[in-house]
Amino acid sequence: MKEAAGWLFQRITGVFLLAGVLFHFFFMHFTGPEKITYDVVIQRLSSPWWKTFDIIFLSSAIFHGFNGLWGLILEYIRGEKLRGTSQILILVSAVVLFATGIYIVML
Amino acid sequence: MRYKLRTGSFAWAVHRLTGIALTLYIFLHLYVLAHLKDPEGYASIMEVMQSPLVKLSEAGLLALVIAHAFNGFRLTLLDLGMPTGLHKSVFWSAFAIGAVISVLGGVIIAGVFP
């Protein structure tokens, strides 16, 4: 059951990330540097709509990426100690990244 | 038992490798974004971002993202019940569209278009 939920969530976040990442590339990477000056970026970040999008995008990316790594750990790491350590490392990384991301979105 | 490198197993290996790379990239991405806390820091990091090496990596990043996203979409279609007999033609169609987007995007990132 837990694995099935993980699988379903991996799909849902995946579809959202596919749409979000194309949108993100158009806004942030396919523009010249003059369109992403400090003021422009901070201005955009101050909108609650962008904050909402960014938080969902951030959470989806972190869940999707680290759930994927979690699966690889279960599949490839046979030693119990190393597996446990890797899982703790994955969880801590995900939490630290999430906290950093939220801090940036709330600037 | 030996695995033969065919369309499906090739896509599977690429999906894993790009997935690991993209997850690790989140660290770098948030490190860059953390410079938003003051205008001076942001200006200094944006200068680095304009260097040719970073631009080239950015184009490479786009190709990784597109490869992973399009293949993931194909897997989702299979999970949703798309006939497995179609998977190779879907793979090669996605590959062609993805290659075009990656090259075009790379050209845009390189700043060829004003």
Backbone of each chain as ProteinMPNN parsed JSONL, in Angstrom:
{"seq_chain_A": "MKEAAGWLFQRITGVFLLAGVLFHFFFMHFTGPEKITYDVVIQRLSSPWWKTFDIIFLSSAIFHGFNGLWGLILEYIRGEKLRGTSQILILVSAVVLFATGIYIVML", "coords_chain_A": {"N_chain_A": [[0.835, -1.216, 0.0], [1.889, 1.254, 0.898], [3.934, 1.484, -0.946], [2.456, 1.572, -3.295], [1.182, 4.027, -3.034], [3.386, 5.692, -3.128], [4.245, 5.214, -5.733], [2.014, 6.191, -7.177], [2.091, 8.892, -6.407], [4.554, 9.588, -7.426], [3.974, 9.555, -10.124], [1.976, 11.569, -10.29], [3.33, 13.897, -9.361], [5.261, 13.861, -11.305], [3.902, 14.424, -13.746], [3.018, 16.99, -13.15], [5.497, 18.263, -12.836], [6.511, 18.049, -15.426], [4.859, 19.809, -16.897], [5.322, 22.137, -15.388], [8.087, 22.525, -15.602], [8.577, 23.167, -18.258], [7.225, 25.58, -18.539], [8.72, 26.986, -16.603], [11.27, 27.037, -17.846], [10.73, 28.645, -20.061], [10.216, 31.076, -18.796], [12.502, 31.635, -17.221], [14.929, 30.736, -18.384], [14.92, 31.039, -21.139], [15.103, 33.709, -21.528], [16.607, 36.949, -21.787], [19.345, 38.265, -19.74], [18.52, 40.767, -18.878], [15.865, 40.541, -18.339], [15.668, 39.127, -16.033], [16.481, 40.574, -13.76], [17.494, 41.585, -10.434], [15.415, 43.139, -9.231], [13.173, 42.529, -10.832], [12.904, 39.766, -10.375], [12.497, 39.614, -7.586], [10.183, 41.115, -7.395], [8.403, 39.473, -8.813], [8.464, 37.254, -7.174], [7.128, 38.224, -5.016], [4.475, 37.98, -5.497], [1.515, 36.285, -4.502], [0.525, 34.233, -6.108], [2.704, 33.344, -7.595], [4.278, 32.512, -5.452], [2.748, 30.372, -4.509], [2.799, 28.664, -6.751], [5.598, 28.224, -6.87], [6.079, 26.939, -4.411], [4.602, 24.571, -4.665], [5.876, 23.52, -6.896], [8.522, 23.258, -5.964], [8.114, 21.408, -3.811], [7.135, 19.216, -5.245], [9.307, 18.617, -6.937], [11.315, 17.943, -5.077], [10.12, 15.788, -3.715], [9.751, 13.989, -5.881], [12.381, 13.617, -6.891], [13.814, 12.646, -4.611], [12.272, 10.5, -3.799], [12.688, 8.908, -5.957], [15.487, 8.404, -5.699], [15.385, 7.032, -3.302], [14.112, 4.665, -4.065], [16.118, 3.629, -5.706], [18.094, 3.156, -3.8], [16.891, 1.119, -2.26], [16.863, -0.802, -4.186], [19.523, -1.252, -5.009], [21.359, -1.211, -2.818], [22.589, -3.558, -0.727], [23.739, -4.155, 1.762], [22.761, -3.806, 5.135], [23.44, -1.775, 6.978], [24.668, 0.237, 5.449], [22.594, 0.798, 3.805], [20.647, 1.833, 5.56], [22.023, 4.108, 6.488], [22.237, 5.557, 4.086], [19.558, 6.027, 3.588], [18.872, 7.716, 5.717], [20.514, 9.87, 5.083], [19.351, 10.684, 2.677], [16.802, 11.491, 3.566], [17.469, 13.603, 5.317], [18.736, 15.358, 3.513], [16.584, 15.978, 1.814], [14.868, 17.323, 3.574], [16.474, 19.514, 4.352], [16.85, 20.787, 1.865], [14.195, 21.414, 1.248], [13.55, 23.201, 3.326], [15.414, 25.248, 2.747], [14.504, 26.041, 0.224], [11.914, 26.976, 0.845], [12.59, 29.099, 2.478], [13.79, 30.793, 0.587], [11.627, 31.281, -1.176], [10.043, 32.731, 0.533], [11.352, 35.108, 0.779]], "CA_chain_A": [[0.0, 0.0, 0.0], [2.773, 2.417, 0.955], [4.649, 1.546, -2.226], [1.502, 1.988, -4.328], [0.975, 5.462, -2.874], [4.611, 6.311, -3.626], [4.194, 5.086, -7.199], [0.997, 7.126, -7.69], [2.582, 10.249, -6.181], [5.657, 9.799, -8.365], [3.329, 9.871, -11.409], [1.276, 12.861, -10.211], [4.335, 14.963, -9.325], [5.949, 13.828, -12.593], [3.108, 15.151, -14.742], [3.068, 18.401, -12.78], [6.851, 18.763, -13.113], [6.662, 18.168, -16.879], [4.232, 21.073, -17.286], [5.967, 23.232, -14.673], [9.476, 22.759, -16.007], [8.55, 23.841, -19.555], [6.826, 26.923, -18.137], [9.865, 27.546, -15.905], [12.338, 27.307, -18.806], [10.35, 29.806, -20.865], [10.309, 32.298, -17.995], [13.783, 31.907, -16.577], [16.139, 30.388, -19.125], [14.853, 31.502, -22.526], [15.022, 35.168, -21.535], [17.913, 37.579, -21.603], [19.618, 38.627, -18.347], [17.824, 41.998, -18.486], [14.509, 40.204, -17.899], [15.691, 38.487, -14.713], [17.261, 41.375, -12.817], [17.11, 41.393, -9.034], [14.112, 43.747, -8.953], [12.129, 41.766, -11.524], [12.721, 38.461, -9.722], [11.91, 39.843, -6.261], [8.815, 41.571, -7.667], [7.607, 38.301, -9.18], [8.402, 36.392, -5.994], [6.236, 38.797, -4.006], [3.089, 37.641, -5.814], [1.093, 35.041, -3.852], [0.342, 33.18, -7.119], [4.024, 32.763, -7.861], [4.704, 31.794, -4.244], [2.021, 29.102, -4.499], [3.383, 27.82, -7.799], [6.966, 27.853, -6.493], [6.078, 25.973, -3.303], [4.154, 23.271, -5.2], [6.936, 23.061, -7.795], [9.626, 22.839, -5.089], [7.755, 20.175, -3.099], [7.033, 18.129, -6.222], [10.647, 18.263, -7.406], [12.038, 17.27, -3.997], [9.511, 14.465, -3.518], [10.002, 13.151, -7.056], [13.803, 13.293, -6.953], [14.286, 11.835, -3.492], [11.556, 9.222, -3.834], [13.414, 8.138, -6.967], [16.743, 7.931, -5.105], [14.98, 6.054, -2.285], [13.881, 3.415, -4.794], [17.425, 3.111, -6.152], [18.765, 2.624, -2.609], [16.271, -0.179, -1.936], [17.162, -1.777, -5.224], [20.941, -1.572, -5.218], [22.211, -1.352, -1.636], [22.225, -4.799, -0.045], [24.17, -4.096, 3.156], [21.725, -3.1, 5.901], [23.951, -0.563, 7.617], [24.873, 1.252, 4.417], [21.274, 1.185, 3.308], [20.035, 2.703, 6.567], [22.728, 5.395, 6.469], [21.858, 6.263, 2.867], [18.179, 6.505, 3.721], [18.891, 8.88, 6.612], [21.124, 10.953, 4.311], [18.336, 11.119, 1.715], [15.752, 12.219, 4.28], [18.017, 14.87, 5.811], [18.939, 16.225, 2.349], [15.287, 16.444, 1.334], [14.347, 18.302, 4.532], [17.304, 20.719, 4.266], [16.533, 21.454, 0.596], [12.851, 21.968, 1.344], [13.632, 24.379, 4.195], [16.129, 26.292, 2.001], [13.602, 26.514, -0.822], [10.827, 27.768, 1.447], [13.221, 30.354, 2.916], [13.975, 31.641, -0.599], [10.305, 31.698, -1.669], [9.459, 33.694, 1.47], [12.156, 36.345, 0.84]], "C_chain_A": [[0.862, 1.255, 0.0], [3.495, 2.605, -0.387], [3.723, 2.026, -3.337], [1.255, 3.486, -4.258], [2.184, 6.217, -3.416], [4.632, 6.32, -5.145], [3.23, 6.114, -7.789], [1.486, 8.571, -7.578], [3.725, 10.587, -7.128], [5.08, 10.197, -9.729], [2.705, 11.268, -11.382], [2.288, 14.009, -10.22], [5.074, 15.024, -10.663], [5.208, 14.63, -13.65], [3.133, 16.649, -14.442], [4.434, 19.005, -13.11], [7.075, 18.951, -14.607], [6.082, 19.5, -17.359], [4.999, 22.252, -16.689], [7.341, 23.568, -15.216], [9.538, 23.451, -17.37], [8.243, 25.33, -19.361], [8.029, 27.673, -17.531], [10.994, 27.91, -16.885], [12.018, 28.527, -19.666], [10.549, 31.103, -20.106], [11.722, 32.648, -17.577], [15.017, 31.652, -17.439], [16.141, 30.908, -20.552], [14.71, 33.019, -22.598], [16.417, 35.731, -21.349], [18.099, 37.986, -20.149], [18.863, 39.889, -17.897], [16.407, 41.722, -17.99], [14.487, 39.497, -16.55], [16.64, 39.243, -13.782], [16.724, 41.133, -11.408], [15.696, 41.911, -8.763], [12.972, 42.956, -9.575], [11.834, 40.467, -10.781], [12.044, 38.623, -8.36], [10.44, 40.277, -6.393], [7.916, 40.362, -7.94], [7.404, 37.385, -7.968], [7.419, 36.919, -4.95], [4.775, 38.484, -4.299], [2.685, 36.323, -5.16], [0.887, 33.898, -4.846], [1.662, 32.5, -7.436], [4.537, 31.983, -6.658], [4.054, 30.413, -4.213], [2.614, 28.149, -5.529], [4.758, 27.31, -7.378], [6.985, 26.796, -5.392], [5.634, 24.593, -3.799], [5.248, 22.661, -6.085], [8.124, 22.5, -6.996], [9.315, 21.506, -4.405], [7.707, 18.998, -4.057], [8.419, 17.66, -6.648], [11.391, 17.481, -6.327], [11.446, 15.882, -3.76], [9.92, 13.531, -4.653], [11.465, 12.684, -7.11], [14.227, 12.334, -5.846], [13.528, 10.524, -3.354], [12.229, 8.305, -4.853], [14.705, 7.572, -6.407], [16.472, 6.847, -4.061], [14.796, 4.678, -2.929], [15.193, 2.784, -5.248], [18.194, 2.506, -4.983], [18.222, 1.244, -2.27], [16.692, -1.244, -2.935], [18.632, -2.213, -5.235], [21.74, -1.828, -3.957], [21.739, -2.544, -0.804], [22.587, -4.756, 1.442], [23.202, -3.248, 3.975], [22.194, -1.792, 6.488], [24.054, 0.572, 6.604], [23.526, 1.742, 3.891], [20.583, 2.162, 4.263], [20.67, 4.089, 6.558], [22.322, 6.209, 5.252], [20.434, 6.819, 2.977], [18.094, 7.732, 4.617], [19.431, 10.097, 5.864], [20.127, 11.557, 3.319], [17.272, 11.979, 2.405], [16.241, 13.582, 4.736], [18.198, 15.846, 4.641], [17.619, 16.818, 1.882], [14.747, 17.537, 2.256], [15.128, 19.621, 4.438], [16.98, 21.5, 2.985], [15.163, 22.112, 0.661], [12.869, 23.254, 2.174], [14.319, 25.54, 3.47], [15.211, 26.906, 0.946], [12.499, 27.403, -0.276], [11.37, 29.123, 1.901], [13.37, 31.309, 1.727], [12.629, 32.162, -1.11], [9.719, 32.794, -0.778], [10.268, 34.995, 1.568], [11.312, 37.576, 0.497]], "O_chain_A": [[0.628, 2.19, -0.765], [3.642, 3.721, -0.886], [4.134, 2.787, -4.213], [1.132, 4.148, -5.289], [2.04, 7.246, -4.076], [4.995, 7.32, -5.764], [3.553, 6.814, -8.749], [1.329, 9.369, -8.501], [3.854, 11.726, -7.579], [5.624, 11.068, -10.408], [2.874, 12.051, -12.316], [2.142, 14.97, -10.976], [5.469, 16.101, -11.109], [5.813, 15.425, -14.37], [3.253, 17.474, -15.348], [4.516, 20.129, -13.605], [7.748, 19.896, -15.02], [6.717, 20.227, -18.123], [5.29, 23.232, -17.375], [7.724, 24.736, -15.289], [10.451, 24.238, -17.618], [8.899, 26.204, -19.928], [8.316, 28.816, -17.887], [11.602, 28.973, -16.76], [12.895, 29.337, -19.967], [10.988, 32.105, -20.67], [12.104, 33.818, -17.575], [16.048, 32.294, -17.238], [17.196, 31.188, -21.12], [14.253, 33.555, -23.607], [17.302, 35.062, -20.814], [17.127, 38.048, -19.396], [18.597, 40.072, -16.709], [15.811, 42.554, -17.306], [13.417, 39.286, -15.978], [17.483, 38.648, -13.111], [15.651, 40.559, -11.22], [14.881, 41.223, -8.148], [11.939, 42.735, -8.944], [10.675, 40.105, -10.579], [11.133, 37.869, -8.019], [9.58, 39.864, -5.614], [6.826, 40.239, -7.381], [6.328, 36.822, -7.765], [6.935, 36.166, -4.105], [3.917, 38.698, -3.442], [3.423, 35.342, -5.249], [1.049, 32.731, -4.491], [1.748, 31.276, -7.536], [5.154, 30.929, -6.81], [4.713, 29.412, -3.931], [2.896, 26.988, -5.233], [5.056, 26.122, -7.507], [7.797, 25.872, -5.425], [6.206, 23.574, -3.413], [5.512, 21.459, -6.034], [8.654, 21.432, -7.302], [10.136, 20.589, -4.412], [8.179, 17.908, -3.732], [8.683, 16.459, -6.714], [12.028, 16.47, -6.623], [12.185, 14.908, -3.621], [10.38, 12.415, -4.411], [11.744, 11.509, -7.345], [14.908, 11.34, -6.098], [14.074, 9.541, -2.851], [12.33, 7.095, -4.651], [15.002, 6.394, -6.607], [17.22, 5.877, -3.945], [15.263, 3.665, -2.408], [15.364, 1.566, -5.185], [18.862, 1.482, -5.132], [18.986, 0.311, -2.022], [16.857, -2.416, -2.595], [18.943, -3.386, -5.442], [22.711, -2.584, -3.996], [20.639, -2.538, -0.251], [21.84, -5.257, 2.282], [22.857, -2.131, 3.59], [21.453, -0.808, 6.505], [23.606, 1.693, 6.843], [23.343, 2.919, 3.579], [20.016, 3.172, 3.845], [19.979, 5.106, 6.61], [22.088, 7.412, 5.36], [20.145, 7.926, 2.522], [17.351, 8.67, 4.331], [18.899, 11.202, 5.979], [20.064, 12.774, 3.143], [16.889, 13.039, 1.911], [15.55, 14.589, 4.578], [17.855, 17.023, 4.757], [17.536, 18.01, 1.587], [14.232, 18.553, 1.789], [14.539, 20.702, 4.442], [16.851, 22.723, 3.016], [14.985, 23.234, 0.187], [12.285, 24.265, 1.784], [13.868, 26.681, 3.56], [15.146, 28.125, 0.793], [12.183, 28.445, -0.85], [10.718, 30.154, 1.739], [13.103, 32.504, 1.855], [12.501, 33.341, -1.44], [8.996, 33.672, -1.251], [9.918, 35.884, 2.344], [11.825, 38.696, 0.499]]}, "seq_chain_B": "MRYKLRTGSFAWAVHRLTGIALTLYIFLHLYVLAHLKDPEGYASIMEVMQSPLVKLSEAGLLALVIAHAFNGFRLTLLDLGMPTGLHKSVFWSAFAIGAVISVLGGVIIAGVFP", "coords_chain_B": {"N_chain_B": [[22.553, -14.418, -16.647], [22.203, -12.111, -19.263], [21.72, -8.714, -20.085], [20.214, -7.342, -22.94], [20.973, -4.524, -24.891], [18.4, -2.719, -25.709], [15.722, -0.689, -27.109], [13.9, -0.259, -24.901], [15.456, -0.966, -22.576], [17.539, 0.752, -22.857], [16.247, 3.243, -22.616], [15.446, 2.953, -19.982], [17.9, 2.89, -18.557], [18.876, 5.452, -19.189], [16.891, 6.984, -18.028], [17.279, 6.512, -15.276], [19.926, 7.478, -14.858], [19.749, 10.197, -15.695], [17.831, 10.982, -13.884], [19.146, 10.769, -11.37], [21.151, 12.694, -11.76], [19.605, 15.031, -12.121], [18.327, 15.254, -9.647], [20.49, 15.732, -7.958], [21.165, 18.146, -9.014], [19.291, 19.89, -7.909], [20.407, 20.81, -5.524], [22.444, 22.548, -6.42], [20.937, 24.391, -7.826], [19.326, 25.588, -5.81], [21.339, 26.681, -4.312], [22.26, 28.704, -6.001], [19.928, 30.253, -6.143], [19.746, 31.111, -3.51], [21.276, 33.352, -3.432], [19.586, 35.423, -3.835], [19.09, 36.871, -1.587], [20.312, 39.338, -1.204], [20.892, 42.269, -3.262], [23.566, 42.658, -4.174], [24.864, 40.196, -3.925], [23.287, 38.748, -5.689], [23.838, 40.037, -8.115], [26.526, 39.336, -8.404], [26.404, 36.527, -8.682], [24.881, 36.328, -10.983], [26.584, 37.26, -12.865], [28.436, 35.22, -13.035], [26.688, 33.322, -14.066], [26.415, 34.127, -16.665], [28.601, 33.291, -18.02], [30.28, 31.513, -20.698], [30.735, 28.758, -20.209], [28.874, 28.108, -18.219], [26.546, 28.675, -19.617], [26.649, 26.712, -21.573], [26.419, 24.442, -19.954], [23.863, 24.888, -19.082], [22.342, 24.512, -21.373], [22.871, 21.81, -21.686], [21.67, 20.879, -19.365], [19.006, 21.401, -19.983], [18.63, 19.481, -22.006], [18.911, 17.127, -20.466], [16.721, 17.399, -18.737], [14.583, 17.389, -20.578], [14.921, 14.837, -21.73], [14.45, 13.167, -19.499], [11.876, 14.002, -18.709], [10.237, 13.571, -20.984], [10.584, 10.827, -21.398], [9.575, 9.928, -18.993], [6.937, 10.677, -19.285], [6.168, 8.972, -21.318], [6.373, 6.552, -19.908], [4.338, 6.967, -18.064], [2.119, 6.997, -19.755], [2.187, 4.323, -20.553], [1.646, 3.11, -18.095], [-0.919, 3.982, -17.808], [-2.229, 2.406, -19.509], [-1.6, 2.372, -22.207], [-1.163, 0.564, -25.237], [1.443, -1.829, -25.128], [2.779, -2.484, -27.426], [3.055, -0.16, -28.79], [5.135, 1.185, -27.662], [7.769, 1.546, -28.629], [7.559, 3.15, -30.959], [6.435, 5.387, -29.804], [8.535, 6.075, -28.121], [10.565, 6.797, -29.991], [9.319, 8.913, -31.349], [8.987, 10.742, -29.225], [11.659, 11.083, -28.679], [12.553, 12.372, -31.024], [11.026, 14.782, -31.001], [11.874, 15.778, -28.554], [14.614, 16.101, -29.043], [14.575, 18.149, -30.942], [13.437, 20.255, -29.414], [15.429, 20.479, -27.445], [17.697, 21.274, -28.92], [16.797, 23.658, -30.134], [16.158, 25.108, -27.797], [18.701, 25.2, -26.659], [19.991, 26.822, -28.498], [18.572, 29.173, -28.102], [19.259, 29.677, -25.43], [21.982, 30.086, -25.762], [21.884, 32.592, -26.752], [21.584, 33.373, -29.382], [19.355, 34.348, -30.655], [18.181, 37.64, -30.473]], "CA_chain_B": [[21.668, -13.707, -17.574], [22.734, -10.838, -19.758], [20.717, -7.816, -20.651], [20.53, -6.796, -24.254], [20.65, -3.108, -24.972], [17.366, -2.424, -26.695], [15.077, 0.606, -26.86], [13.351, -0.172, -23.542], [16.484, -0.98, -21.534], [18.301, 1.993, -23.04], [15.428, 4.296, -22.001], [15.46, 2.691, -18.538], [19.193, 3.337, -18.029], [18.942, 6.912, -19.328], [15.969, 7.565, -17.049], [17.912, 6.457, -13.956], [21.099, 8.355, -14.789], [19.315, 11.596, -15.725], [17.104, 11.22, -12.63], [20.135, 11.022, -10.313], [21.803, 13.981, -12.05], [18.673, 16.137, -11.904], [18.087, 15.4, -8.207], [21.665, 16.402, -7.399], [21.143, 19.526, -9.505], [18.458, 20.728, -7.024], [21.324, 21.465, -4.568], [23.112, 23.652, -7.106], [19.904, 25.363, -8.179], [18.938, 26.355, -4.623], [22.518, 27.45, -3.915], [22.238, 29.916, -6.826], [18.776, 31.075, -5.752], [19.959, 31.69, -2.183], [21.898, 34.667, -3.639], [18.541, 36.449, -3.952], [18.823, 37.579, -0.336], [20.691, 40.751, -1.346], [21.147, 42.614, -4.666], [24.981, 42.523, -4.539], [25.112, 38.767, -4.111], [22.584, 38.332, -6.905], [24.598, 40.556, -9.259], [27.77, 38.567, -8.593], [26.13, 35.179, -9.185], [24.376, 36.43, -12.348], [27.741, 37.434, -13.734], [28.929, 33.858, -13.256], [25.701, 32.618, -14.889], [26.515, 34.554, -18.062], [29.817, 32.775, -18.647], [29.984, 30.508, -21.737], [30.714, 27.401, -19.666], [27.582, 27.927, -17.539], [25.526, 28.637, -20.674], [26.717, 25.386, -22.19], [25.841, 23.502, -18.988], [22.428, 25.152, -19.029], [21.782, 23.813, -22.531], [22.945, 20.389, -21.348], [20.639, 20.653, -18.357], [17.722, 21.333, -20.702], [18.556, 18.179, -22.67], [18.653, 16.117, -19.426], [15.338, 17.587, -18.275], [13.67, 16.947, -21.641], [15.03, 13.377, -21.849], [13.791, 12.544, -18.355], [10.448, 14.352, -18.689], [9.529, 12.913, -22.084], [10.547, 9.383, -21.151], [8.642, 9.729, -17.88], [5.592, 10.8, -19.847], [5.936, 7.708, -22.028], [6.115, 5.526, -18.888], [3.015, 7.231, -17.492], [1.141, 6.52, -20.745], [2.167, 2.853, -20.465], [0.941, 2.785, -16.85], [-2.344, 4.293, -17.984], [-2.844, 1.384, -20.35], [-1.247, 2.443, -23.619], [-0.698, -0.749, -25.681], [2.906, -1.889, -25.059], [3.307, -2.569, -28.779], [3.308, 1.186, -29.309], [6.11, 1.926, -26.865], [8.961, 1.94, -29.379], [7.291, 4.302, -31.827], [6.272, 6.552, -28.92], [9.877, 6.457, -27.679], [11.31, 7.504, -31.039], [8.658, 10.204, -31.59], [9.358, 11.624, -28.117], [13.087, 11.36, -28.849], [12.697, 13.362, -32.09], [10.499, 16.072, -30.533], [12.758, 16.215, -27.476], [15.879, 16.556, -29.624], [14.325, 19.454, -31.565], [13.279, 21.242, -28.334], [16.716, 20.679, -26.78], [18.597, 22.046, -29.787], [16.235, 25.016, -30.215], [16.342, 25.731, -26.481], [20.129, 25.46, -26.508], [20.3, 27.981, -29.334], [18.006, 30.349, -27.409], [20.087, 29.926, -24.24], [23.26, 30.634, -26.223], [21.687, 34.005, -27.05], [21.675, 33.634, -30.815], [18.245, 35.254, -30.95], [18.221, 38.77, -29.557]], "C_chain_B": [[22.319, -12.388, -18.005], [21.623, -9.998, -20.344], [21.156, -7.376, -22.032], [20.129, -5.335, -24.28], [19.651, -2.892, -26.103], [16.706, -1.117, -26.318], [14.632, 0.757, -25.406], [14.43, -0.094, -22.483], [17.374, 0.253, -21.643], [17.566, 3.15, -22.365], [15.475, 4.179, -20.479], [16.759, 3.198, -17.912], [19.307, 4.861, -18.07], [18.06, 7.581, -18.273], [16.592, 7.596, -15.659], [19.056, 7.466, -13.848], [20.689, 9.827, -14.798], [18.585, 11.934, -14.437], [18.053, 11.549, -11.492], [20.764, 12.407, -10.523], [20.869, 15.151, -11.728], [18.383, 16.35, -10.421], [19.269, 16.116, -7.555], [21.696, 17.869, -7.824], [20.296, 20.444, -8.617], [19.346, 21.485, -6.021], [21.946, 22.712, -5.19], [22.118, 24.786, -7.399], [19.548, 26.236, -6.967], [20.119, 27.169, -4.099], [22.544, 28.779, -4.696], [21.107, 30.839, -6.368], [18.947, 31.75, -4.392], [20.637, 33.06, -2.279], [20.872, 35.779, -3.778], [18.381, 37.268, -2.67], [19.354, 39.015, -0.324], [21.109, 41.042, -2.798], [22.604, 42.403, -5.086], [25.333, 41.06, -4.827], [24.493, 38.27, -5.398], [23.356, 38.781, -8.14], [25.842, 39.714, -9.504], [27.482, 37.172, -9.156], [25.619, 35.243, -10.628], [25.506, 36.635, -13.35], [28.35, 36.065, -14.076], [28.009, 33.119, -14.227], [25.8, 32.978, -16.372], [27.752, 33.991, -18.774], [29.478, 31.654, -19.629], [29.876, 29.092, -21.192], [29.372, 27.11, -18.982], [26.458, 27.841, -18.57], [25.467, 27.264, -21.341], [26.099, 24.336, -21.261], [24.33, 23.642, -18.926], [21.721, 24.45, -20.191], [21.791, 22.307, -22.294], [21.882, 19.994, -20.338], [19.269, 20.522, -19.019], [17.554, 19.972, -21.378], [18.27, 17.058, -21.659], [17.201, 16.164, -18.974], [14.355, 17.03, -19.308], [13.711, 15.421, -21.762], [14.25, 12.693, -20.732], [12.277, 12.773, -18.392], [9.679, 13.6, -19.777], [9.47, 11.402, -21.874], [9.589, 9.058, -20.011], [7.203, 9.79, -18.354], [5.214, 9.514, -20.589], [5.622, 6.586, -21.024], [4.727, 5.688, -18.282], [1.921, 6.763, -18.449], [1.034, 4.998, -20.705], [1.41, 2.401, -19.22], [-0.556, 2.997, -16.992], [-3.007, 3.338, -18.973], [-2.576, 1.522, -21.832], [-0.733, 1.066, -24.07], [0.83, -0.796, -25.747], [3.537, -1.989, -26.453], [3.664, -1.209, -29.364], [4.561, 1.82, -28.72], [7.344, 2.369, -27.651], [8.702, 3.151, -30.265], [7.068, 5.562, -30.994], [7.643, 7.031, -28.45], [10.583, 7.285, -28.752], [10.659, 8.82, -31.416], [9.046, 11.198, -30.513], [10.813, 12.034, -28.246], [13.282, 12.468, -29.885], [12.222, 14.741, -31.627], [11.426, 16.651, -29.464], [14.075, 16.762, -28.005], [15.704, 17.945, -30.243], [14.22, 20.539, -30.484], [14.627, 21.53, -27.668], [17.655, 21.547, -27.612], [18.112, 23.496, -29.89], [16.466, 25.78, -28.909], [17.797, 26.087, -26.248], [20.561, 26.691, -27.289], [19.783, 29.265, -28.68], [18.868, 30.71, -26.201], [21.428, 30.54, -24.637], [23.135, 32.111, -26.607], [21.825, 34.358, -28.503], [20.554, 34.573, -31.255], [18.272, 36.413, -29.972], [16.934, 38.863, -28.697]], "O_chain_B": [[22.902, -11.665, -17.196], [20.713, -10.498, -21.005], [22.328, -7.077, -22.261], [19.08, -4.955, -23.76], [20.005, -2.883, -27.282], [17.077, -0.497, -25.322], [14.937, 1.755, -24.754], [14.351, 0.74, -21.581], [17.899, 0.738, -20.641], [18.168, 3.939, -21.637], [15.538, 5.186, -19.774], [16.737, 3.853, -16.87], [19.772, 5.485, -17.116], [18.427, 8.607, -17.699], [16.455, 8.585, -14.939], [19.147, 8.214, -12.874], [21.207, 10.621, -14.013], [18.701, 13.055, -13.94], [17.813, 12.486, -10.73], [20.893, 13.189, -9.581], [21.293, 16.142, -11.133], [18.21, 17.485, -9.978], [19.086, 16.992, -6.711], [22.188, 18.727, -7.091], [20.546, 21.648, -8.569], [19.084, 22.644, -5.703], [21.975, 23.782, -4.581], [22.425, 25.967, -7.239], [19.477, 27.461, -7.075], [19.924, 28.231, -3.507], [22.814, 29.837, -4.128], [21.298, 32.047, -6.222], [18.38, 32.812, -4.139], [20.587, 33.844, -1.331], [21.237, 36.954, -3.833], [17.632, 38.245, -2.65], [18.899, 39.83, 0.479], [21.623, 40.157, -3.483], [22.864, 42.012, -6.224], [25.993, 40.735, -5.813], [25.091, 37.47, -6.117], [23.516, 38.019, -9.093], [26.184, 39.409, -10.647], [28.225, 36.684, -10.008], [25.881, 34.334, -11.417], [25.409, 36.245, -14.514], [28.722, 35.79, -15.216], [28.475, 32.386, -15.099], [25.329, 32.232, -17.232], [27.928, 34.187, -19.977], [28.506, 30.926, -19.427], [29.039, 28.311, -21.643], [28.805, 26.028, -19.134], [25.533, 27.041, -18.426], [24.394, 26.734, -21.629], [25.358, 23.458, -21.705], [23.605, 22.664, -18.743], [20.648, 23.87, -20.022], [20.842, 21.609, -22.653], [21.274, 18.928, -20.433], [18.476, 19.649, -18.665], [16.477, 19.378, -21.333], [17.489, 16.15, -21.944], [16.537, 15.136, -18.842], [13.422, 16.302, -18.968], [12.667, 14.779, -21.882], [13.486, 11.76, -20.978], [11.496, 11.856, -18.139], [8.602, 13.06, -19.524], [8.446, 10.77, -22.134], [8.882, 8.05, -20.048], [6.351, 9.04, -17.877], [4.083, 9.037, -20.495], [4.725, 5.775, -21.252], [4.028, 4.71, -18.018], [0.915, 6.199, -18.018], [-0.06, 4.442, -20.808], [0.636, 1.444, -19.264], [-1.359, 2.292, -16.381], [-4.203, 3.447, -19.242], [-3.238, 0.873, -22.643], [0.06, 0.454, -23.354], [1.452, 0.083, -26.344], [4.697, -1.621, -26.637], [4.459, -1.105, -30.297], [5.015, 2.86, -29.198], [7.906, 3.431, -27.383], [9.518, 4.071, -30.323], [7.449, 6.66, -31.398], [7.896, 8.234, -28.382], [11.134, 8.347, -28.46], [11.362, 9.765, -31.773], [9.39, 12.343, -30.807], [11.173, 13.178, -27.965], [14.069, 13.39, -29.671], [12.911, 15.742, -31.826], [11.726, 17.845, -29.463], [14.597, 17.753, -27.495], [16.565, 18.812, -30.094], [14.824, 21.605, -30.606], [14.938, 22.681, -27.363], [18.324, 22.437, -27.088], [18.894, 24.436, -29.755], [16.906, 26.93, -28.91], [18.102, 27.149, -25.705], [21.374, 27.491, -26.827], [20.449, 30.299, -28.695], [19.174, 31.88, -25.969], [21.949, 31.408, -23.938], [24.14, 32.803, -26.769], [22.145, 35.496, -28.845], [20.745, 35.458, -32.089], [18.375, 36.199, -28.764], [16.809, 39.765, -27.869]]}, "name": "protein", "num_of_chains": 2, "seq": "MKEAAGWLFQRITGVFLLAGVLFHFFFMHFTGPEKITYDVVIQRLSSPWWKTFDIIFLSSAIFHGFNGLWGLILEYIRGEKLRGTSQILILVSAVVLFATGIYIVMLMRYKLRTGSFAWAVHRLTGIALTLYIFLHLYVLAHLKDPEGYASIMEVMQSPLVKLSEAGLLALVIAHAFNGFRLTLLDLGMPTGLHKSVFWSAFAIGAVISVLGGVIIAGVFP"}
